[in-house]
Amino acid sequence: MDKDFLEKIAGRWKTPFYLFRTDSAKDQIRKVRDAVGDSVEICYAMKANPFLVADLAETADCFEVCSPGEFRICERAGVPMEKIVLSGVYKEERDIDRIVSRYGDKLTYTAESPLQWQILRNCAQRSGVRIRVLLRLTAGSQFGMDAEDIRKIVSERAEEEYLQIEGIQLFSGTQKKAPGKFRREFAKLSGLLSELGRDYGFVPEKLEYGPGLPVRYFEEEEDAGERMLEALADQLGKFDFEGRIVLEMGRFLAAECGVYVTEIEDLKSNQGQRYCIADGGIHHVSYYGQMMAMKKPPVFQWRKGSGILPRPADGTESEEWTICGSLCTTGDVLVKNYPLRDLKCGDRLIFGRTGAYSVTEGLSLFLSRDLPQVIVCSGKDDFRVARENFRTDSLNWLAD
């Protein structure tokens, strides 16, 4: 993490706040392209961080959109409809009706069940347009549908006046660290595609695959991202498919671009354990795989007038602190026994790799605490406030 950049931003805004560097996310997209080749398209799963959408509109080939709210964000951000894949395990017919009637066949839709296939048909028929659909294959969860359902839909495709099957979609999970997972999933896809071609003469134009590449969130973990990206590129090179391949990614593209800054407001020692209380908390920070706050994410300590303090690993003296947040629950512990240097009230802690999911996945309404500011940096010194601090008490109680 760039120490000079952290020095520049740590004390600039009222805490707590997020800051997202869009150049970092763009660099990740370029890194993936360099590994897998320019013929493979990159789809950004915007649920990881919707604040990046406008800045990635030109860099990403398409966007996975999983709710009416996410779709409206894309509308406001000016994302071309041709770049949208309207996905999601739950689709309400009235929402699809609005989108199909307004945008028709400009975007791609997904079907995760036979019922969703029927909903898409109803909406397309009412609007008198033929729309493109990806059929999502299940990986053994509530998402997607069985291969048997896909075979049935494909076998009856000639009767469809309003739906065109564009391809197959598969996503099985995140934080994958075993290359064998890729081998098994591509073998599964290869088997299904062979069956569809042999039995029904169907050759898909597109395959959308979510590789679930891992991010190193904790000091104790292996940084497996590069190794798994190489393994993915190797499998893609061996995969016999003449259509378009699209890689759907969120966490791997967004995690590194974000930091979360919170200020220490109180210090205490209870029964021999040091506790510091920050003005943020677990309602703002979400690290996949954290176990009862035992694992150590990247944290930097900043002090007004001193800047970023040397980390204990650099040989400086330290004390171990349990970093707690502002919520009235014993569960609001960000990390236990973290080594910090001469900690004082007013020091700020900068949590790294918070660009994916933290801003959208936390317990935002718990205790009616304010939502943090969101700062977006799209260049060396190009900062903009994408969201001011937002009071949530009005969402938890509406007066008559």
NURODO-865109 format. One record per residue (C-alpha): x, y, z; chain; residue in one letter; residue number from 1. Coordinates in Angstrom, 1 decimal, decimal comma, always signed. Example, Ala and Ser with C-alpha at 12.3 -4.5 7.8 and 13.67 -1.06 7.14 Angstrom:
<badrens>
+12,3; -4,5; +7,8; A; A; 1 $
+13,7; -1,1; +7,1; A; S; 2 $
</badrens>
This chain:
<badrens>
+0,0; +0,0; +0,0; A; M; 1 $
+1,3; +3,4; -1,0; A; D; 2 $
+2,5; +5,1; +2,2; A; K; 3 $
+2,7; +8,6; +0,6; A; D; 4 $
-0,9; +8,3; -0,5; A; F; 5 $
-2,0; +7,2; +2,9; A; L; 6 $
-0,2; +10,2; +4,4; A; E; 7 $
-2,1; +12,5; +2,0; A; K; 8 $
-5,6; +11,2; +2,7; A; I; 9 $
-5,6; +9,9; +6,4; A; A; 10 $
-6,4; +13,3; +8,0; A; G; 11 $
-8,3; +15,0; +5,2; A; R; 12 $
-11,9; +14,1; +6,0; A; W; 13 $
-14,1; +13,5; +9,0; A; K; 14 $
-14,0; +9,9; +10,1; A; T; 15 $
-15,2; +7,3; +9,5; A; P; 16 $
-14,8; +7,3; +5,7; A; F; 17 $
-14,1; +5,0; +2,8; A; Y; 18 $
-11,8; +6,0; +0,0; A; L; 19 $
-11,8; +4,1; -3,3; A; F; 20 $
-9,1; +4,5; -6,0; A; R; 21 $
-10,6; +3,8; -9,3; A; T; 22 $
-7,2; +3,6; -11,0; A; D; 23 $
-6,4; +0,6; -8,8; A; S; 24 $
-9,5; -1,2; -10,0; A; A; 25 $
-8,7; -0,4; -13,6; A; K; 26 $
-5,2; -1,7; -13,1; A; D; 27 $
-6,7; -5,0; -11,8; A; Q; 28 $
-8,8; -5,3; -14,9; A; I; 29 $
-5,7; -4,8; -17,1; A; R; 30 $
-3,8; -7,3; -15,0; A; K; 31 $
-6,5; -9,9; -15,7; A; V; 32 $
-6,5; -9,1; -19,4; A; R; 33 $
-2,7; -9,4; -19,6; A; D; 34 $
-3,0; -12,9; -18,1; A; A; 35 $
-6,0; -14,3; -20,0; A; V; 36 $
-5,7; -12,5; -23,3; A; G; 37 $
-7,7; -9,7; -24,9; A; D; 38 $
-10,2; -12,0; -26,5; A; S; 39 $
-11,6; -12,8; -23,0; A; V; 40 $
-14,1; -10,2; -21,8; A; E; 41 $
-14,3; -8,9; -18,2; A; I; 42 $
-17,6; -8,4; -16,4; A; C; 43 $
-17,6; -6,4; -13,2; A; Y; 44 $
-20,0; -7,7; -10,6; A; A; 45 $
-21,1; -4,3; -9,2; A; M; 46 $
-22,4; -5,7; -6,0; A; K; 47 $
-18,8; -5,7; -4,8; A; A; 48 $
-18,7; -1,9; -4,9; A; N; 49 $
-21,3; +0,2; -6,8; A; P; 50 $
-19,3; +3,4; -6,3; A; F; 51 $
-16,8; +2,2; -9,0; A; L; 52 $
-19,4; +1,7; -11,8; A; V; 53 $
-19,2; +5,1; -13,5; A; A; 54 $
-15,4; +5,1; -13,6; A; D; 55 $
-15,2; +1,5; -14,9; A; L; 56 $
-17,9; +2,1; -17,6; A; A; 57 $
-15,2; +2,2; -20,3; A; E; 58 $
-12,7; -0,2; -18,9; A; T; 59 $
-15,0; -3,2; -18,1; A; A; 60 $
-16,7; -5,0; -21,0; A; D; 61 $
-19,9; -5,4; -19,1; A; C; 62 $
-21,5; -5,2; -15,6; A; F; 63 $
-23,4; -7,9; -13,7; A; E; 64 $
-26,5; -6,2; -12,2; A; V; 65 $
-28,5; -8,2; -9,6; A; C; 66 $
-31,3; -5,9; -8,4; A; S; 67 $
-33,6; -3,1; -9,5; A; P; 68 $
-31,6; -0,7; -7,3; A; G; 69 $
-28,3; -1,7; -9,0; A; E; 70 $
-30,0; -1,2; -12,4; A; F; 71 $
-31,1; +2,3; -11,4; A; R; 72 $
-27,5; +3,1; -10,4; A; I; 73 $
-26,3; +2,1; -13,8; A; C; 74 $
-29,0; +4,3; -15,4; A; E; 75 $
-27,9; +7,3; -13,3; A; R; 76 $
-24,2; +6,5; -14,0; A; A; 77 $
-24,8; +6,4; -17,8; A; G; 78 $
-23,7; +2,9; -18,3; A; V; 79 $
-24,6; +1,8; -21,8; A; P; 80 $
-27,4; -0,8; -21,7; A; M; 81 $
-25,4; -3,0; -24,1; A; E; 82 $
-22,9; -3,5; -21,2; A; K; 83 $
-25,5; -4,7; -18,7; A; I; 84 $
-26,1; -8,4; -17,8; A; V; 85 $
-29,3; -8,4; -15,7; A; L; 86 $
-28,8; -11,2; -13,3; A; S; 87 $
-30,1; -12,2; -9,9; A; G; 88 $
-31,7; -15,1; -8,1; A; V; 89 $
-35,0; -13,2; -7,6; A; Y; 90 $
-36,6; -11,2; -10,4; A; K; 91 $
-39,9; -9,5; -10,0; A; E; 92 $
-42,0; -9,5; -13,2; A; E; 93 $
-43,0; -5,8; -12,9; A; R; 94 $
-39,3; -4,8; -12,7; A; D; 95 $
-38,4; -6,9; -15,7; A; I; 96 $
-41,4; -5,4; -17,5; A; D; 97 $
-40,2; -1,9; -17,0; A; R; 98 $
-36,7; -2,7; -18,2; A; I; 99 $
-37,8; -4,7; -21,3; A; V; 100 $
-40,4; -2,1; -22,3; A; S; 101 $
-37,9; +0,7; -22,1; A; R; 102 $
-34,7; -0,9; -23,3; A; Y; 103 $
-35,8; -4,1; -25,0; A; G; 104 $
-33,0; -6,1; -26,5; A; D; 105 $
-30,1; -3,7; -25,7; A; K; 106 $
-29,1; -5,7; -22,6; A; L; 107 $
-28,6; -9,4; -21,8; A; T; 108 $
-30,9; -11,1; -19,2; A; Y; 109 $
-30,2; -14,3; -17,2; A; T; 110 $
-32,6; -17,0; -16,3; A; A; 111 $
-31,9; -18,9; -13,0; A; E; 112 $
-35,0; -21,1; -13,1; A; S; 113 $
-37,7; -22,3; -15,4; A; P; 114 $
-40,0; -19,7; -13,8; A; L; 115 $
-37,6; -16,9; -14,6; A; Q; 116 $
-37,5; -18,1; -18,2; A; W; 117 $
-41,3; -17,8; -18,2; A; Q; 118 $
-41,2; -14,3; -16,7; A; I; 119 $
-38,7; -13,2; -19,3; A; L; 120 $
-40,9; -14,6; -22,1; A; R; 121 $
-44,0; -12,9; -20,7; A; N; 122 $
-42,2; -9,5; -20,5; A; C; 123 $
-40,7; -9,8; -24,0; A; A; 124 $
-44,0; -10,8; -25,5; A; Q; 125 $
-45,8; -7,9; -24,0; A; R; 126 $
-43,2; -5,5; -25,4; A; S; 127 $
-43,0; -7,3; -28,8; A; G; 128 $
-39,2; -7,7; -28,7; A; V; 129 $
-36,8; -10,7; -28,8; A; R; 130 $
-34,3; -10,6; -26,0; A; I; 131 $
-31,0; -12,4; -25,3; A; R; 132 $
-30,8; -14,8; -22,3; A; V; 133 $
-28,0; -16,6; -20,5; A; L; 134 $
-29,1; -19,8; -18,7; A; L; 135 $
-27,4; -20,1; -15,3; A; R; 136 $
-26,2; -23,6; -14,4; A; L; 137 $
-26,3; -24,3; -10,7; A; T; 138 $
-23,1; -25,2; -8,7; A; A; 139 $
-25,1; -26,9; -6,0; A; G; 140 $
-26,7; -23,8; -4,3; A; S; 141 $
-29,9; -21,8; -4,6; A; Q; 142 $
-28,4; -20,0; -7,7; A; F; 143 $
-29,0; -21,3; -11,2; A; G; 144 $
-30,8; -24,4; -12,3; A; M; 145 $
-30,0; -28,1; -12,9; A; D; 146 $
-28,5; -29,2; -16,2; A; A; 147 $
-31,8; -31,1; -16,8; A; E; 148 $
-33,8; -27,9; -16,7; A; D; 149 $
-31,3; -26,3; -19,1; A; I; 150 $
-31,6; -29,3; -21,5; A; R; 151 $
-35,4; -28,9; -21,5; A; K; 152 $
-35,2; -25,2; -22,3; A; I; 153 $
-32,7; -25,7; -25,0; A; V; 154 $
-34,6; -28,6; -26,6; A; S; 155 $
-37,7; -26,3; -26,9; A; E; 156 $
-35,9; -23,2; -28,1; A; R; 157 $
-37,2; -23,5; -31,7; A; A; 158 $
-40,7; -22,7; -30,3; A; E; 159 $
-39,5; -19,4; -28,7; A; E; 160 $
-40,5; -16,3; -30,6; A; E; 161 $
-39,3; -13,8; -28,0; A; Y; 162 $
-36,3; -15,4; -26,3; A; L; 163 $
-32,9; -16,2; -27,7; A; Q; 164 $
-30,5; -18,3; -25,7; A; I; 165 $
-27,2; -16,5; -25,9; A; E; 166 $
-25,2; -18,8; -23,7; A; G; 167 $
-24,5; -20,4; -20,3; A; I; 168 $
-23,5; -18,8; -17,0; A; Q; 169 $
-21,7; -20,5; -14,1; A; L; 170 $
-20,5; -19,1; -10,8; A; F; 171 $
-19,7; -21,4; -7,9; A; S; 172 $
-18,1; -19,3; -5,1; A; G; 173 $
-15,3; -16,9; -4,1; A; T; 174 $
-11,8; -17,0; -2,6; A; Q; 175 $
-10,8; -20,2; -4,5; A; K; 176 $
-7,2; -21,3; -3,8; A; K; 177 $
-7,1; -24,8; -5,3; A; A; 178 $
-6,5; -25,0; -9,1; A; P; 179 $
-8,3; -28,3; -9,2; A; G; 180 $
-11,6; -26,4; -8,7; A; K; 181 $
-11,1; -24,7; -12,1; A; F; 182 $
-10,3; -28,1; -13,7; A; R; 183 $
-13,5; -29,6; -12,3; A; R; 184 $
-15,7; -26,7; -13,3; A; E; 185 $
-14,4; -26,5; -16,8; A; F; 186 $
-14,8; -30,2; -17,2; A; A; 187 $
-18,4; -29,8; -16,0; A; K; 188 $
-19,0; -27,0; -18,5; A; L; 189 $
-17,4; -28,9; -21,3; A; S; 190 $
-19,6; -32,0; -20,7; A; G; 191 $
-22,7; -29,9; -20,7; A; L; 192 $
-21,8; -28,0; -23,8; A; L; 193 $
-21,0; -31,3; -25,6; A; S; 194 $
-24,3; -32,8; -24,7; A; E; 195 $
-26,2; -29,7; -25,8; A; L; 196 $
-24,4; -29,7; -29,1; A; G; 197 $
-24,8; -33,5; -29,7; A; R; 198 $
-28,4; -33,9; -28,6; A; D; 199 $
-29,9; -30,6; -29,6; A; Y; 200 $
-27,6; -29,0; -32,1; A; G; 201 $
-27,1; -26,0; -29,8; A; F; 202 $
-23,8; -24,1; -29,8; A; V; 203 $
-23,8; -21,2; -27,4; A; P; 204 $
-22,4; -17,8; -28,5; A; E; 205 $
-21,2; -16,9; -25,0; A; K; 206 $
-20,0; -18,5; -21,8; A; L; 207 $
-20,0; -16,4; -18,6; A; E; 208 $
-17,8; -17,8; -15,8; A; Y; 209 $
-17,1; -16,5; -12,4; A; G; 210 $
-13,7; -17,8; -11,3; A; P; 211 $
-13,8; -16,5; -7,7; A; G; 212 $
-10,1; -15,5; -7,6; A; L; 213 $
-8,8; -14,9; -4,1; A; P; 214 $
-7,8; -11,8; -2,2; A; V; 215 $
-5,3; -11,9; +0,6; A; R; 216 $
-7,1; -10,2; +3,4; A; Y; 217 $
-5,0; -11,3; +6,4; A; F; 218 $
-1,3; -11,3; +7,3; A; E; 219 $
-1,5; -15,0; +8,1; A; E; 220 $
-2,7; -16,0; +4,7; A; E; 221 $
-0,9; -16,9; +1,5; A; E; 222 $
-1,3; -14,4; -1,3; A; D; 223 $
-2,7; -16,9; -3,8; A; A; 224 $
-4,1; -14,4; -6,3; A; G; 225 $
-1,3; -14,5; -8,8; A; E; 226 $
-1,0; -18,3; -8,7; A; R; 227 $
-4,7; -18,8; -9,2; A; M; 228 $
-4,8; -16,2; -12,0; A; L; 229 $
-2,1; -18,2; -13,8; A; E; 230 $
-4,1; -21,4; -13,2; A; A; 231 $
-7,2; -19,8; -14,6; A; L; 232 $
-5,3; -18,6; -17,7; A; A; 233 $
-4,0; -22,1; -18,2; A; D; 234 $
-7,5; -23,7; -18,0; A; Q; 235 $
-8,9; -21,1; -20,4; A; L; 236 $
-6,1; -21,9; -22,9; A; G; 237 $
-7,1; -25,6; -22,8; A; K; 238 $
-10,8; -25,0; -23,0; A; F; 239 $
-12,3; -25,9; -26,3; A; D; 240 $
-14,9; -23,2; -27,0; A; F; 241 $
-15,2; -21,0; -30,0; A; E; 242 $
-17,6; -18,5; -28,6; A; G; 243 $
-17,1; -15,5; -26,4; A; R; 244 $
-15,8; -16,1; -22,9; A; I; 245 $
-16,7; -13,6; -20,2; A; V; 246 $
-15,1; -13,6; -16,7; A; L; 247 $
-17,4; -12,3; -14,1; A; E; 248 $
-15,5; -10,8; -11,2; A; M; 249 $
-16,0; -8,4; -8,3; A; G; 250 $
-13,9; -9,0; -5,2; A; R; 251 $
-10,6; -9,6; -7,1; A; F; 252 $
-11,1; -6,3; -9,1; A; L; 253 $
-12,3; -4,1; -6,2; A; A; 254 $
-10,8; -5,2; -2,9; A; A; 255 $
-7,3; -3,6; -3,3; A; E; 256 $
-8,7; -0,2; -4,3; A; C; 257 $
-10,3; +0,7; -1,0; A; G; 258 $
-9,3; +1,9; +2,5; A; V; 259 $
-11,4; +2,6; +5,5; A; Y; 260 $
-10,3; +5,2; +8,0; A; V; 261 $
-11,6; +5,4; +11,6; A; T; 262 $
-10,5; +7,4; +14,6; A; E; 263 $
-9,7; +6,2; +18,1; A; I; 264 $
-12,0; +7,9; +20,6; A; E; 265 $
-11,2; +6,0; +23,9; A; D; 266 $
-8,6; +3,8; +25,4; A; L; 267 $
-9,0; +1,5; +28,4; A; K; 268 $
-7,7; -1,6; +30,1; A; S; 269 $
-10,3; -4,1; +31,4; A; N; 270 $
-9,0; -7,1; +33,4; A; Q; 271 $
-5,6; -6,8; +31,8; A; G; 272 $
-6,9; -6,5; +28,2; A; Q; 273 $
-6,3; -3,3; +26,3; A; R; 274 $
-9,3; -2,0; +24,4; A; Y; 275 $
-9,5; +1,0; +22,0; A; C; 276 $
-12,8; +2,3; +20,9; A; I; 277 $
-13,1; +3,6; +17,3; A; A; 278 $
-15,8; +5,8; +15,8; A; D; 279 $
-16,5; +3,1; +13,1; A; G; 280 $
-17,0; -0,6; +13,6; A; G; 281 $
-18,1; -3,9; +12,1; A; I; 282 $
-21,1; -2,2; +10,5; A; H; 283 $
-18,6; -0,6; +8,1; A; H; 284 $
-15,9; -3,2; +7,6; A; V; 285 $
-16,4; -6,7; +6,3; A; S; 286 $
-13,4; -9,1; +5,6; A; Y; 287 $
-14,4; -12,4; +4,1; A; Y; 288 $
-13,1; -15,2; +6,3; A; G; 289 $
-12,6; -13,2; +9,5; A; Q; 290 $
-13,0; -15,6; +12,5; A; M; 291 $
-14,1; -13,9; +15,7; A; M; 292 $
-11,7; -11,0; +15,0; A; A; 293 $
-8,7; -13,3; +15,4; A; M; 294 $
-7,1; -12,7; +12,0; A; K; 295 $
-5,1; -9,6; +11,3; A; K; 296 $
-6,0; -7,5; +8,2; A; P; 297 $
-3,7; -4,7; +7,0; A; P; 298 $
-3,9; -1,8; +9,4; A; V; 299 $
-1,9; +1,4; +9,4; A; F; 300 $
-1,7; +3,9; +12,2; A; Q; 301 $
-1,7; +7,6; +11,5; A; W; 302 $
-1,2; +10,6; +13,9; A; R; 303 $
-1,7; +14,2; +13,3; A; K; 304 $
+1,7; +15,9; +13,0; A; G; 305 $
+3,5; +12,6; +12,7; A; S; 306 $
+1,9; +10,9; +9,7; A; G; 307 $
+2,0; +7,2; +9,3; A; I; 308 $
+3,7; +5,6; +12,3; A; L; 309 $
+6,3; +2,9; +11,8; A; P; 310 $
+4,7; -0,5; +12,0; A; R; 311 $
+5,8; -2,8; +14,8; A; P; 312 $
+7,2; -5,2; +12,3; A; A; 313 $
+9,8; -2,5; +11,5; A; D; 314 $
+11,3; -3,0; +14,9; A; G; 315 $
+9,5; -0,3; +16,9; A; T; 316 $
+8,0; -0,9; +20,3; A; E; 317 $
+4,3; -1,8; +20,4; A; S; 318 $
+1,4; -2,9; +22,6; A; E; 319 $
-1,3; -5,2; +21,6; A; E; 320 $
-4,8; -3,7; +21,4; A; W; 321 $
-8,2; -5,1; +20,7; A; T; 322 $
-9,8; -2,7; +18,3; A; I; 323 $
-13,5; -2,2; +18,9; A; C; 324 $
-16,1; -0,1; +17,2; A; G; 325 $
-18,9; +2,2; +18,3; A; S; 326 $
-21,8; -0,3; +18,5; A; L; 327 $
-23,3; -1,5; +21,8; A; C; 328 $
-22,6; -5,2; +21,2; A; T; 329 $
-19,7; -7,4; +22,3; A; T; 330 $
-19,5; -8,5; +18,7; A; G; 331 $
-18,2; -5,2; +17,5; A; D; 332 $
-14,6; -6,2; +17,5; A; V; 333 $
-12,6; -5,4; +14,3; A; L; 334 $
-9,4; -7,2; +15,3; A; V; 335 $
-8,0; -8,7; +18,5; A; K; 336 $
-4,6; -8,1; +19,9; A; N; 337 $
-3,3; -6,0; +17,1; A; Y; 338 $
+0,2; -4,5; +17,7; A; P; 339 $
+0,1; -0,7; +17,7; A; L; 340 $
+2,7; +1,9; +18,5; A; R; 341 $
+2,1; +4,2; +21,5; A; D; 342 $
-1,6; +4,4; +20,7; A; L; 343 $
-3,4; +7,6; +21,6; A; K; 344 $
-6,9; +9,0; +21,3; A; C; 345 $
-7,1; +10,9; +18,1; A; G; 346 $
-4,9; +8,5; +16,2; A; D; 347 $
-6,5; +7,1; +13,0; A; R; 348 $
-6,4; +3,5; +11,8; A; L; 349 $
-6,5; +2,8; +8,1; A; I; 350 $
-7,8; -0,6; +7,1; A; F; 351 $
-6,6; -1,8; +3,8; A; G; 352 $
-8,3; -3,9; +1,1; A; R; 353 $
-11,8; -2,7; +1,9; A; T; 354 $
-12,7; -1,9; -1,7; A; G; 355 $
-15,1; -4,9; -2,1; A; A; 356 $
-18,2; -5,5; -0,1; A; Y; 357 $
-17,4; -3,5; +3,0; A; S; 358 $
-19,4; -0,5; +1,8; A; V; 359 $
-22,5; -2,6; +0,9; A; T; 360 $
-22,4; -5,7; +3,2; A; E; 361 $
-22,2; -4,3; +6,7; A; G; 362 $
-24,8; -4,0; +9,4; A; L; 363 $
-25,5; -0,4; +8,3; A; S; 364 $
-28,7; +0,3; +10,2; A; L; 365 $
-27,7; -1,2; +13,5; A; F; 366 $
-28,0; +1,4; +16,3; A; L; 367 $
-28,9; +4,0; +13,8; A; S; 368 $
-25,3; +5,2; +13,3; A; R; 369 $
-24,5; +7,4; +10,4; A; D; 370 $
-23,3; +5,9; +7,1; A; L; 371 $
-19,7; +7,0; +6,5; A; P; 372 $
-18,6; +9,4; +3,8; A; Q; 373 $
-17,4; +7,8; +0,6; A; V; 374 $
-14,5; +9,5; -1,3; A; I; 375 $
-13,6; +8,4; -4,8; A; V; 376 $
-10,2; +9,1; -6,2; A; C; 377 $
-9,9; +8,8; -10,0; A; S; 378 $
-6,4; +10,2; -10,3; A; G; 379 $
-3,4; +11,3; -8,3; A; K; 380 $
-5,2; +14,2; -6,7; A; D; 381 $
-8,7; +14,0; -8,2; A; D; 382 $
-10,9; +13,4; -5,1; A; F; 383 $
-14,7; +13,7; -5,1; A; R; 384 $
-17,2; +13,1; -2,3; A; V; 385 $
-19,5; +10,3; -3,8; A; A; 386 $
-21,6; +10,2; -0,6; A; R; 387 $
-21,8; +12,5; +2,4; A; E; 388 $
-22,3; +11,2; +5,9; A; N; 389 $
-25,9; +9,9; +5,9; A; F; 390 $
-28,1; +9,8; +9,0; A; R; 391 $
-29,9; +6,4; +9,3; A; T; 392 $
-32,2; +7,2; +12,2; A; D; 393 $
-34,9; +8,3; +9,8; A; S; 394 $
-34,8; +4,9; +8,2; A; L; 395 $
-35,3; +3,2; +11,5; A; N; 396 $
-38,2; +5,4; +12,6; A; W; 397 $
-40,6; +7,3; +10,5; A; L; 398 $
-42,6; +9,9; +12,4; A; A; 399 $
-46,3; +10,3; +11,8; A; D; 400 $
</badrens>
